[in-house]
Amino acid sequence: MRYLPLNENDRRAMLDVVGVGSIDDLFDDVPESVRLKGLVDLPRHQSEQAVERYVSALSDKSISASSVPFFCGAGAYKHHIPATVDHLIQRSEFLTAYTPYQPEISQGTLQALFEFQTQVALLTGMEVANASMYDGSTACAEAVIMATRAARDKRRRAVLAPGLHPYYAAATQTLVQTLDIDINERDTRMGRDAHVIDHIDDDTACVVVQSPNFFGEIIDLRPICEVAHARGALLIAVFTEPVALGALMSPGEQGADIVVGEGQGLGVGLNFGGPHIGLFACRQRLVRQMPGRICGETVDANGERGFVLTLSTREQHIRREKATSNICTNSGLCCMAFTIHMTLLGDTGLKRLAALNHETACALADEIDAINGAKVLNDSFFNEFTVRLNTSAAGVVEVLASKNILGGVPVSRLTPGRNEDLLLVCATEIVSRDDMRVFGAALEETLS
Amino acid sequence: MNSGGRPTRPVAAGSNPPQTVSGSKALNQVQKLIFEIGTPRRTGVDLPEPKGTESRLGSMERKGDIGLPGLSEPETLRHYIRLSQKNYAIDLGVYPLGSCTMKHNPRLNEKMARLQGLADVHPLQPESTVQGALELIHELAHWITTLTGMPTVAMSPKAGAHGELCGMMAIRARLDADGESKRRRVLVPESAHGTNPATAVRCGFSVDEIPGTDQGCIHMETLREKLVHGDDIAGIMLTNPNTCGLFERDVIEIADLIHKTGGYFYCDGANFNALVGRVRPGDLGIDAMHLNLHKTFSTPHGGGGPGSGPTVLSEALKDYAPVPFVVKDGESYRLIEDADNRSFGRMCAFHGQMGMFIRALTYMMSHGADGLKQATEDAVLNANYIQASLSDVMTPAFGGLCMHEALFDDRFLRDTGIETLDFAKAMIDEGYHPMTMYFPMVVHGAMLIEPTESESREELDRFITSMRSLAERAGSGDVENFKAAPIHAPLRRLDETRAARNPILRWKPPDEPPKAAKQA
């Protein structure tokens, strides 16, 4: 077996050193009744070529985003990733390193994390950020828990806006249900986010508002922040598309206390939903309530600047049952991809990328709005918007797929039994004029 | 698992070689922060000029700079390559972090994870366009349930700790469904990973610790006593092999006792790599167990993630599994995305860590049933070889054989003035990543060494020679050099206490000159 360096002579000699007669003796503590006699019922080892053939055949059975006109968003976004990003994250020193708990030989990862945290703080308009969470949805749930902790557990309600991504709402509901945190009854609905203020009461620890929201609508967080703060609640701002922050006023500038979101759109591919990367930022005063790993600056014995993981007294390996979260592993290598892409872009590149996304989406919205039986519902949007069709969106998407067009996400897939005529359409910088024409023509034909 | 747990504070600088003008030391190049070398106007991507169409951003446009520095492509490459050279990695040498399982990461896994039809697919594409991706998840689930001997696996948990949540939430959902909501106490051995008690509390349980015996296993008498009044017990969280590197011999009885008292058995699968192909956890009577695909099945650790924590569930718990999951329906595959009445809900936005699934399946198929078993045996043999080769100069925490990791305590350092931390830092100068230290906490000054199956006998012998030499030097009173270690690493010992007392968590522009000075 190509991954195993020991041969039979090695094993024999090593067993002698250990002082046992056979490998079986090393498993002596395992009760006889549960020792497997033969091999488990799975295929035997295979050559690299054979495995590659099998996995490639599976790959060939799917339609990839790059191979067809592509308009899906709804929480995962297809952008062009510079070749440099994927090359660098495959460096052995980044790919095959553990969590940087030994800072003297982990400065590469640690400095990159410090830079990552600063980029996330700048992008969100917050003072501090952590070294990432699993994804945007779990970051959202952790933010809600953090908000109740910041209220010293005296406030037990979280109010989720109707425009929050349905899967973020579901994950948050699931992940807090065991903690006596009360979540408001809600439906995923368009155009109702501003009314979230009606649900804020004195027991409300936080209000969770997404912008651009699930339907692509851009929400002004300022009036919501005002009411939340007046009632003593925190405002948690959520985003699912980091590129949007290149074009929009930051959530921090609008008054948010905690900002969480999905960072996949920068540097990380679609990956059929994972791994993605949860971004998590907050105000300085809340930092000791923040979950997850945090990197900080310090000096070494010679006084040279260096970086370490810090504030670990919040974390499970020190605090055990009193930890702020049980999170341990985060999205390390995805942080690398995110931060490298951000470094390549810089301020100028990110803003330009955001502007291109917006322009492309505007052009597509005009194209679709001109079709009989399709109407764009958004007052505002960044690179994604909601279209009302004269028929079932799921059916239309199937027809388009049969024509090799991935024509968006039917809202009803995420809100079963409701919103059946709504289609979410996304256009990033990868969409060409030709793609739009092909999509427009096919949609028109399908709807007529 | 971590090897932190004890903040370091440098105590001695020792001797230093002469300084260079640049500050660089040959291959170890000084590299400033991107904020100190880049500017907001510089960029490493060429994008077309926007045409300037009318904005539909609802008057929420960003005004002014974000403050993000950019670098050109060559500068970017050099920045990160220089940083990379300050990192230790499995591809560089022995990485014996006990419980973390730093094994070889085959590059075929990386290649497969980048195939377009698996990597470049959207999680919400129509099912008909992602049949290959769904089939891969289904196939991996088959390998996992076969290796563990369990009826089902929830694939969506995103890391080990997320898998723990999955298992414990399934237990809680089952208890609540059975009207057993008074069961809110979870038994956790003192030697457990910190995630176990943190997870239990996160799921609304209280934690009741069970001590270990002086042989490193669970104290059965105490366990039996706790179970006498066990009608509030939800279950037990047990790692097997445990964090001392020992197989819990009484595991079948433990499962039996817990079930008789009405509770469930959560097994922490962090050490499943010691059992793959030789023991199926399902045969031990467990109800839930997460796998760490990034440990056991070699999807890389990536400097701290991403992980992947599929969680196997027993007959008693399987109906409570979270959504989504993949089912085979005739010749096609379907994704069940909506929770029915019994599923405890949804753990994350999409379907789990597909990128890790591809790598894990590639790894499993490469090994096959025979190779996986051999890997387990080699891992256990390597650990025992190290323990046997060091037991006369270091002090094994317990007598007898170990499983996949060898646990030493600090008795051999007694009266030397040298602590486990100093010993670990001296290993860095020898070219090794330190072992896990101060964990498990039940052993004083613990050093937990896990070589994995990936090391050759020659590499192990070099490692053993270094370790023996360090142990002998410690015994001979070479305190100063141990306290100064590491001296050959890119940086000397870092001041973690200072970092925590005065947290600097991001770069900030240098202070503006004081206003008075400006006016002048």
Interface residues (C-beta under 8 A of the other chain):
Chain A: M1 R2 Y3 L4 P5 L6 D10 R11 A13 M14 L15 V17 V18 G19 V20 I23 D25 L26 F27 D28 D29 V30 P31 S33 V34 R35 L36 L39 V40 D41 L42 P43 R44 H45 Q46 E48 V51 E52 Y54 V55 S56 A57 L58 S59 D60 K61 S62 I63 S64 A65 S66 S67 F70 C72 A74 G75 A76 K78 P82 T84 D86 H87 L88 I89 Q90 R91 S92 E93 F94 L95 T96 A97 Y98 T99 P100 Y101 Q102 P103 E104 I105 S106 Q107 G108 T109 Q111 A112 F114 E115 Q117 T118 Q119 A121 L122 L123 E127 V128 A129 A131 S132 Y134 D135 G136 S137 T138 H165 Y167 Y168 A170 A171 Q173 T174 L175 Q177 T178 L179 D180 S211 E217 I218 D220 L245 G246 A247 L248 M249 S250 E262 G269 L270 N271 F272 G273 G274 P275 H276 I277 V287 R293 I294 C295 G296 E297 T298 V299 D300 A301 N302 E304 G306 V308 L309 T310 L311 S312 T313 E315 Q316 H317 I318 R319 R320 E321 K322 A323 S325 N326 I327 C328 T329 N330 S331 G332 L333 C334 C335 M336 I340 M342 T343 L344 L345 G346 D347 T348 G349 L350 K351 R352 L353 A355 L356 H358 E359 C362 A363 A365 N378 D379 S380 F381 F382 V397 E398 A401 S402 L406 V409 R413 L414 P416 E429
Chain B: M1 N2 S3 G4 G5 P10 A12 A13 N16 Q31 L33 I34 F35 G38 T39 P40 R41 R42 T43 G44 V45 L47 P48 E49 P50 K51 T53 E54 S55 R56 L57 G58 M60 E61 R62 K63 D65 I66 G67 L68 P69 G70 L71 E73 T76 L77 H79 Y80 I81 L83 S84 Q85 K86 N87 Y88 A89 I90 D91 L92 Y95 L97 C100 M102 H104 N105 P106 L108 E110 K111 M112 R114 L115 Q116 G117 L118 A119 D120 V121 H122 P123 L124 Q125 P126 S128 T129 V130 Q131 G132 A133 E135 L136 W143 T146 L147 K158 A159 G160 A161 H162 E164 L165 M169 R172 H193 G194 T195 P197 A198 T199 A200 V201 R202 C203 G204 V207 L246 F247 R249 V251 I252 G277 R278 V279 R280 D283 L284 H294 P300 H301 G302 G303 G304 G305 P306 G307 S308 P322 E337 D338 A339 F344 G345 R346 M347 C348 A349 F350 H351 G352 Q353 M354 G355 M356 I358 L361 T362 M364 M365 S366 H367 G368 A369 D370 G371 L372 K373 Q374 A375 E377 D378 V380 L381 N382 N384 Y385 Q387 A388 S389 L401 M403 A424 K425 I428 H433 P434 F439 E453 S454 E455 S456 R457 E459 A484 P486 A489 P490 L491 R492 R493 L494 D495 E496 R498 A499 A500 P503 I504 L505 R506 W507
